[in-house]
Amino acid sequence: MSSIPSKENMPRARFEFMLKTQKEFFFDAYEFEEIAQYYLDNGKKSLAKKAIKLGLKQHRDSTSLKLLKAELLVLENKLKRASAMLLQLNAIEPNNEEVYIQQASIFSKQLQHQKAIKYLKYALSFEDEKEADDILSLIGMEYLYLNDYSNAISYFKKCIEIYPKDKATLNNIVYCYDAEKEYEKAISYLEYYIDTKNPYSHSVWLQLGRKYSVIGSYEKALRAFDYAVLINENSIVSYLEKARTLERLKRYKEAIDNYKVSFRKGKPTSFSLLRVGRCYEKLSMNLSALQYYKRAVQDDPLLDKAWIAIAEIHLKNGNNAKVALAAIKKALEVDQLNPYYWKQYATANLNSNMYEEAVLGFSKCLDLKEHKLDVYLGLFDVLFILGDYKDALSTLQDARTNFPDSAEIEYRLSGIHFMLNEKKIGKEILEHALTLDFEKKYILSLLFPKVYNSSRIQKLINELKKGF
């Protein structure tokens, strides 16, 4: 049994029945206007067009229907026809703010935002400003398109004063403050809104907590998220934000509890599963961490951060280099341009005595501009193990340009020159290394024991030791 249309839906029901039966019924102009406006608001342009066409056929002089036709032309980007029609309407009703609003819309589409603002201000002059929240919001948007955040904020705030429940405009205010990196001002405004407009706005408490997080005030952020949870205990995002904040405060057990509350209220995301794993890892509960990392990659096999987390646990424990390497390869399948992943690849291969693969990993890091000391040293050490002294020396020379006063480099450089029978250069570099950091002479002992234990080198070390 079909439901009976409500009184307010009756004209639309009659109109749709008329279209089905291909009969023509009479409607008042205001009824056509309501029907067309409904279809426009719901994105049904073809039905709106039919309503406007039939409405103007029955009510040829209806300004409201002509305005709706102009609005439809603007939506269809038929701007010349819309502009001509609006000029005619402006001559008939020069004080009709809707005409100026539609003209502003045309200028906005043509990226002439200053002209759009000018026409919107004309429209505002014909409207009671205490009821003009829509126009104020439109002016704010035009300033936003111009990246004039100060003026945009001013008009958005006026809009909120009239209609405090306008979430979109409130979000625009926060967006403008964010664009200017004025987080403190955003916080002040959100607190003002809570104090004067709505202390029970879940979304505003969430926004406030996020802004406190941005400036590193995590205790205040936590308080804001607590209020968000109290206002809407079914909000998954509130628990996730609270959990993330507790993580930042190093309150890992409480963070885990809040993540798990969010899991009970909805399907956990792979990222939140990853975060729980991180918390367990911080608590040195590696088996639990590994369990959640595995759940994360089961949920999203392309979550490279979870794959690398699995690898890190195995590398840290030193118990399964093969599994670690397999996980790193999964991460690299997702992101081959991440130098950290290549470094982990090199480390895992080094632990498995797969030296050529380790060379590949460290070399990839350098190719990706990861010019860090540990990368250079790792590559040198592997090349040295392989007996590739020429490339090992070249690696240290490159490293020296970036780290001219690194004892770790100088001891290795000295040793490799001695190995290549370049004793004079080796001696000069060793003297430099000993002056940089005498205690790190153990590097020479570990990598070049024959050089270190030679009487000549021991004599040099003992002579220099007297100077310290």
C-alpha positions in Angstrom: 0.0 0.0 0.0 1.5 3.3 -1.1 1.9 6.1 1.5 -0.2 9.2 1.2 2.0 12.3 0.4 2.2 14.9 3.1 0.6 18.3 2.5 3.9 19.9 1.7 4.8 17.2 -0.8 1.4 17.2 -2.4 2.3 19.6 -5.3 5.4 17.6 -6.1 3.4 14.3 -6.1 0.9 15.9 -8.4 3.6 17.2 -10.7 5.3 13.8 -10.9 1.9 12.1 -11.5 1.4 14.7 -14.3 4.7 13.7 -15.9 3.8 10.0 -15.8 0.4 10.5 -17.3 1.5 13.2 -19.7 -1.4 15.4 -18.7 -1.1 19.1 -17.8 -2.3 20.3 -14.4 -2.5 23.9 -13.2 -0.2 24.9 -10.3 0.2 28.3 -8.6 3.5 30.0 -9.4 4.8 29.5 -5.8 4.1 25.8 -6.1 6.2 25.5 -9.3 8.9 27.5 -7.4 8.9 25.1 -4.5 8.9 22.0 -6.8 11.8 23.4 -8.9 13.7 24.5 -5.8 13.4 21.0 -4.3 14.8 19.4 -7.4 17.6 21.8 -7.6 18.5 21.3 -4.0 18.6 17.5 -4.6 20.6 17.7 -7.8 17.7 16.6 -10.1 18.4 19.3 -12.8 16.3 17.7 -15.5 13.2 17.6 -13.3 13.9 21.1 -12.2 14.1 22.2 -15.8 10.7 20.6 -16.6 9.1 22.3 -13.6 10.5 25.7 -14.5 9.6 25.4 -18.2 6.0 24.4 -17.4 5.8 27.0 -14.7 6.8 29.8 -17.0 4.4 28.5 -19.6 1.6 29.0 -17.0 3.0 32.1 -15.3 4.9 34.0 -17.9 5.8 37.0 -15.7 6.9 35.1 -12.6 10.2 36.7 -11.5 10.9 33.9 -9.0 10.6 31.2 -11.7 12.8 33.3 -14.1 15.4 33.6 -11.3 15.3 29.8 -10.9 15.8 29.4 -14.6 18.8 31.8 -14.4 20.2 29.7 -11.5 19.8 26.5 -13.5 21.6 28.2 -16.5 24.5 29.1 -14.1 24.6 25.5 -12.9 24.8 24.3 -16.5 27.6 26.8 -17.2 25.4 28.6 -19.7 26.8 31.9 -18.3 26.0 34.3 -21.2 22.3 33.3 -21.3 22.1 33.5 -17.5 23.8 36.9 -17.4 21.5 38.3 -20.1 18.5 37.0 -18.2 19.7 38.5 -14.9 20.2 41.9 -16.5 16.5 41.8 -17.6 15.4 40.8 -14.1 17.6 43.5 -12.6 15.8 46.2 -14.7 12.5 44.9 -13.5 13.4 44.4 -9.8 16.6 46.4 -9.0 16.2 45.7 -5.3 16.0 41.9 -5.6 19.0 40.5 -3.7 18.6 37.1 -5.5 19.5 38.7 -8.8 22.8 40.0 -7.4 23.5 36.7 -5.8 23.2 34.9 -9.1 25.2 37.5 -10.9 27.9 37.0 -8.2 27.8 33.3 -8.9 28.5 33.9 -12.6 31.6 36.1 -11.7 32.8 33.5 -9.3 32.6 30.8 -11.9 34.6 33.1 -14.2 37.2 33.5 -11.3 36.4 37.2 -11.0 36.1 36.9 -7.2 36.4 40.6 -6.5 33.4 41.4 -8.8 31.5 38.5 -7.1 32.2 40.1 -3.7 31.0 43.5 -5.0 27.6 42.0 -6.2 27.2 40.0 -3.0 27.6 43.2 -1.0 24.9 44.8 -3.2 22.7 41.8 -2.2 23.6 42.3 1.4 22.5 45.9 1.3 18.9 44.8 0.5 18.8 42.1 3.2 18.5 42.4 6.9 22.0 41.5 8.1 20.6 39.6 11.0 19.0 37.2 8.6 21.7 37.3 5.9 23.8 34.3 7.0 23.7 32.7 3.5 25.0 35.9 1.8 27.7 36.4 4.5 28.9 32.8 4.0 29.1 33.4 0.2 31.2 36.5 0.7 33.4 34.6 3.0 33.9 31.9 0.4 34.8 34.4 -2.3 37.5 35.8 0.1 38.6 32.3 0.7 39.1 31.7 -3.0 41.3 34.8 -3.0 43.3 33.4 -0.1 42.3 36.5 1.9 41.9 34.6 5.1 41.4 37.6 7.3 38.4 38.9 5.5 37.0 35.4 5.0 37.2 34.8 8.8 35.4 38.1 9.4 32.4 37.2 7.3 32.3 33.6 8.4 32.2 34.7 12.0 29.3 37.1 11.2 27.5 34.1 9.6 28.0 32.0 12.8 26.6 34.8 15.0 23.4 34.5 13.0 23.3 30.7 12.6 25.6 29.0 15.1 24.8 25.5 13.9 26.4 26.0 10.5 29.1 23.4 10.7 30.4 24.1 7.2 31.1 27.7 8.0 32.6 26.8 11.4 35.0 24.4 9.6 35.8 27.2 7.1 36.9 29.4 10.0 39.2 26.7 11.4 40.5 26.1 7.8 41.4 29.8 7.4 43.3 29.8 10.8 45.1 26.6 9.8 46.1 28.1 6.4 47.7 31.0 8.3 49.1 28.7 10.9 47.3 30.7 13.6 46.5 27.7 15.8 46.3 29.8 19.0 43.6 32.0 17.4 41.7 28.9 16.2 41.8 27.6 19.8 40.6 30.9 21.2 37.7 31.0 18.7 36.6 27.4 19.3 36.7 28.0 23.1 34.6 31.2 22.6 32.1 29.2 20.5 31.8 26.5 23.2 31.4 29.2 25.9 28.9 31.3 24.1 27.2 29.2 21.4 27.1 25.5 22.2 29.0 23.8 25.0 27.7 20.4 23.8 29.0 20.5 20.2 30.8 17.2 19.7 32.5 18.3 16.5 33.8 21.5 18.1 35.3 19.7 21.0 37.0 17.4 18.4 38.3 20.4 16.5 39.6 21.9 19.7 41.4 18.8 20.7 43.1 18.6 17.3 44.3 22.1 17.5 45.8 21.6 21.0 47.5 18.5 19.5 49.0 20.6 16.7 50.7 23.0 19.2 51.8 20.1 21.4 49.4 20.8 24.4 48.5 17.1 24.7 47.0 17.3 28.2 44.5 20.0 27.0 43.9 18.0 23.9 43.1 15.0 26.0 40.6 17.0 28.0 38.9 18.1 24.8 38.6 14.6 23.5 37.2 13.4 26.9 34.4 15.9 26.5 33.8 14.7 22.9 33.5 11.2 24.2 31.1 12.3 26.9 28.9 14.1 24.5 28.8 11.3 21.9 30.0 7.9 23.4 29.3 6.2 20.0 31.8 8.4 18.1 34.6 6.2 17.0 36.7 9.1 15.9 36.6 10.5 19.4 38.1 7.4 20.9 40.7 7.2 18.2 41.8 10.8 18.7 41.9 10.2 22.5 43.9 7.1 22.0 46.4 8.9 19.7 46.8 11.6 22.3 47.4 9.1 25.1 50.1 7.6 22.9 51.8 11.0 22.6 51.6 11.3 26.4 53.3 7.8 26.6 50.3 6.4 28.4 50.3 3.4 26.2 48.1 1.0 28.2 45.3 3.6 28.3 45.8 4.3 24.6 45.3 0.6 23.8 42.1 0.5 25.9 40.7 3.4 23.9 41.7 1.9 20.6 39.9 -1.3 21.6 36.7 0.6 22.6 36.7 2.1 19.1 37.1 -1.5 17.7 33.9 -2.6 19.6 32.0 0.3 18.1 33.0 -0.3 14.5 35.4 -2.3 12.3 39.0 -1.4 13.1 41.0 0.2 10.4 44.4 -1.2 9.4 46.0 2.1 10.7 44.4 1.8 14.1 45.5 -1.8 14.4 49.0 -0.6 13.5 48.8 2.0 16.3 47.8 -0.7 18.9 50.8 -2.7 17.8 53.1 0.3 18.3 51.7 0.8 21.8 52.3 -2.9 22.7 55.9 -2.5 21.3 56.5 0.5 23.5 55.4 -1.6 26.5 57.9 -4.3 25.4 55.1 -6.7 24.7 56.4 -7.8 21.3 54.3 -10.9 20.8 51.1 -8.8 21.2 52.6 -6.1 19.0 53.3 -8.7 16.3 49.8 -10.0 16.5 48.3 -6.6 15.7 50.8 -5.8 13.0 49.8 -9.1 11.3 46.1 -8.2 11.7 46.9 -4.8 10.1 48.5 -6.3 6.9 45.7 -8.9 6.7 43.2 -6.0 6.6 45.4 -4.0 4.2 48.2 -5.8 2.4 49.4 -2.5 1.1 50.1 -1.0 4.5 53.9 -0.7 4.2 54.3 0.7 7.7 52.9 -2.5 9.2 55.1 -4.7 7.1 58.2 -2.7 8.1 57.0 -2.9 11.8 56.9 -6.7 11.5 60.4 -6.7 10.1 61.7 -4.4 12.8 60.5 -6.7 15.6 62.2 -9.7 14.0 65.4 -7.8 13.4 65.3 -6.5 17.0 64.9 -9.9 18.4 67.4 -11.4 16.0 65.4 -14.6 15.8 64.1 -14.7 12.2 66.0 -12.8 9.6 64.2 -14.7 6.8 60.7 -13.5 8.0 62.1 -10.0 8.5 63.4 -9.9 5.0 60.2 -11.2 3.5 58.2 -8.4 5.3 60.7 -5.8 4.1 60.2 -6.9 0.5 56.5 -6.5 1.0 57.0 -2.9 2.2 59.3 -2.2 -0.8 56.7 -3.5 -3.2 54.5 -0.7 -1.9 57.1 2.0 -1.7 60.4 1.5 -3.6 61.5 5.1 -3.0 61.6 4.9 0.8 65.3 4.9 1.9 64.5 3.6 5.3 63.0 0.5 3.9 66.2 -0.1 1.8 68.3 0.5 4.9 66.3 -2.2 6.7 66.7 -4.4 3.6 70.4 -4.0 3.8 70.5 -4.7 7.6 68.4 -7.9 7.2 70.6 -9.2 4.4 73.8 -8.3 6.4 72.4 -10.3 9.4 71.9 -13.3 7.0 75.5 -12.9 5.6 74.0 -12.0 2.2 76.5 -9.3 1.5 75.9 -8.5 -2.1 72.2 -7.9 -1.4 73.3 -5.7 1.6 75.4 -3.7 -0.9 72.3 -3.2 -3.1 70.3 -2.0 -0.1 72.9 0.6 1.1 73.5 1.7 -2.5 69.8 2.3 -3.0 69.7 4.5 0.1 72.5 6.7 -1.3 70.8 6.8 -4.7 67.7 8.1 -2.9 69.8 10.9 -1.3 69.9 9.2 2.1 73.4 10.6 2.8 73.6 9.5 6.4 76.7 8.4 8.3 75.3 5.0 9.2 74.5 4.3 5.5 78.0 5.2 4.3 79.6 3.1 7.1 77.3 0.1 6.5 78.1 0.2 2.8 81.9 0.5 3.5 81.8 -2.4 6.0 80.1 -4.8 3.5 82.3 -3.8 0.6 85.3 -4.4 2.9 84.0 -7.8 3.9 83.7 -8.6 0.2 87.3 -7.5 -0.4 86.2 -4.7 -2.8 88.7 -2.2 -1.4 88.5 0.2 -4.4 84.7 0.8 -4.0 85.1 0.7 -0.2 87.6 3.6 -0.4 85.4 5.5 -2.9 82.5 5.2 -0.5 84.6 6.7 2.4 85.8 9.5 0.2 82.2 10.4 -0.7 81.2 10.1 3.0 84.1 12.4 4.0 82.7 15.3 1.9 79.5 15.1 4.0 81.1 14.3 7.3 84.6 15.9 7.3 85.2 15.4 11.1 83.8 11.9 11.6 86.2 9.7 13.6 84.3 6.7 12.4 85.1 7.6 8.8 88.7 8.6 9.5 89.7 5.3 11.3 88.2 3.3 8.4 89.9 5.5 5.8 93.2 5.1 7.6 92.9 1.4 7.7 92.0 1.0 4.1 95.0 3.1 3.0 97.2 0.8 5.1 95.6 -2.2 3.5 96.4 -0.7 0.1 100.0 -0.2 1.2 99.6 3.6 1.2 101.3 3.9 4.6 102.1 7.7 4.5 98.5 8.7 3.8 97.2 6.1 6.3 99.4 7.5 9.0 98.3 11.1 8.4 94.7 10.1 8.5 95.2 8.0 11.6 96.7 10.9 13.5 93.7 13.0 12.5 91.3 10.3 13.7 93.1 10.0 17.1 92.8 13.7 17.6 89.2 13.7 16.7 88.2 10.9 19.1 91.0 8.8 20.7 88.6 6.4 22.3 87.2 5.2 19.0 90.5 3.6 18.1 88.7 0.3 18.7 87.3 0.7 15.2 90.8 0.2 13.8 91.2 -2.8 16.1 88.0 -4.5 15.0 88.2 -3.9 11.3 92.0 -3.9 10.7 93.5 -6.0 13.6 96.8 -6.5 11.7 97.2 -2.8 11.1 96.3 -2.0 14.7 98.6 -4.5 16.3 101.6 -3.5 14.3 104.4 -2.1 16.4 104.6 1.1 14.3 100.9 1.9 14.9 101.0 1.0 18.6 104.0 3.3 18.9 102.1 6.2 17.2 99.0 5.6 19.4 101.1 5.6 22.6 102.9 8.8 21.6 99.6 10.6 20.9 98.1 9.2 24.1 100.5 11.1 26.2 99.1 14.3 24.7 95.6 13.6 26.1 
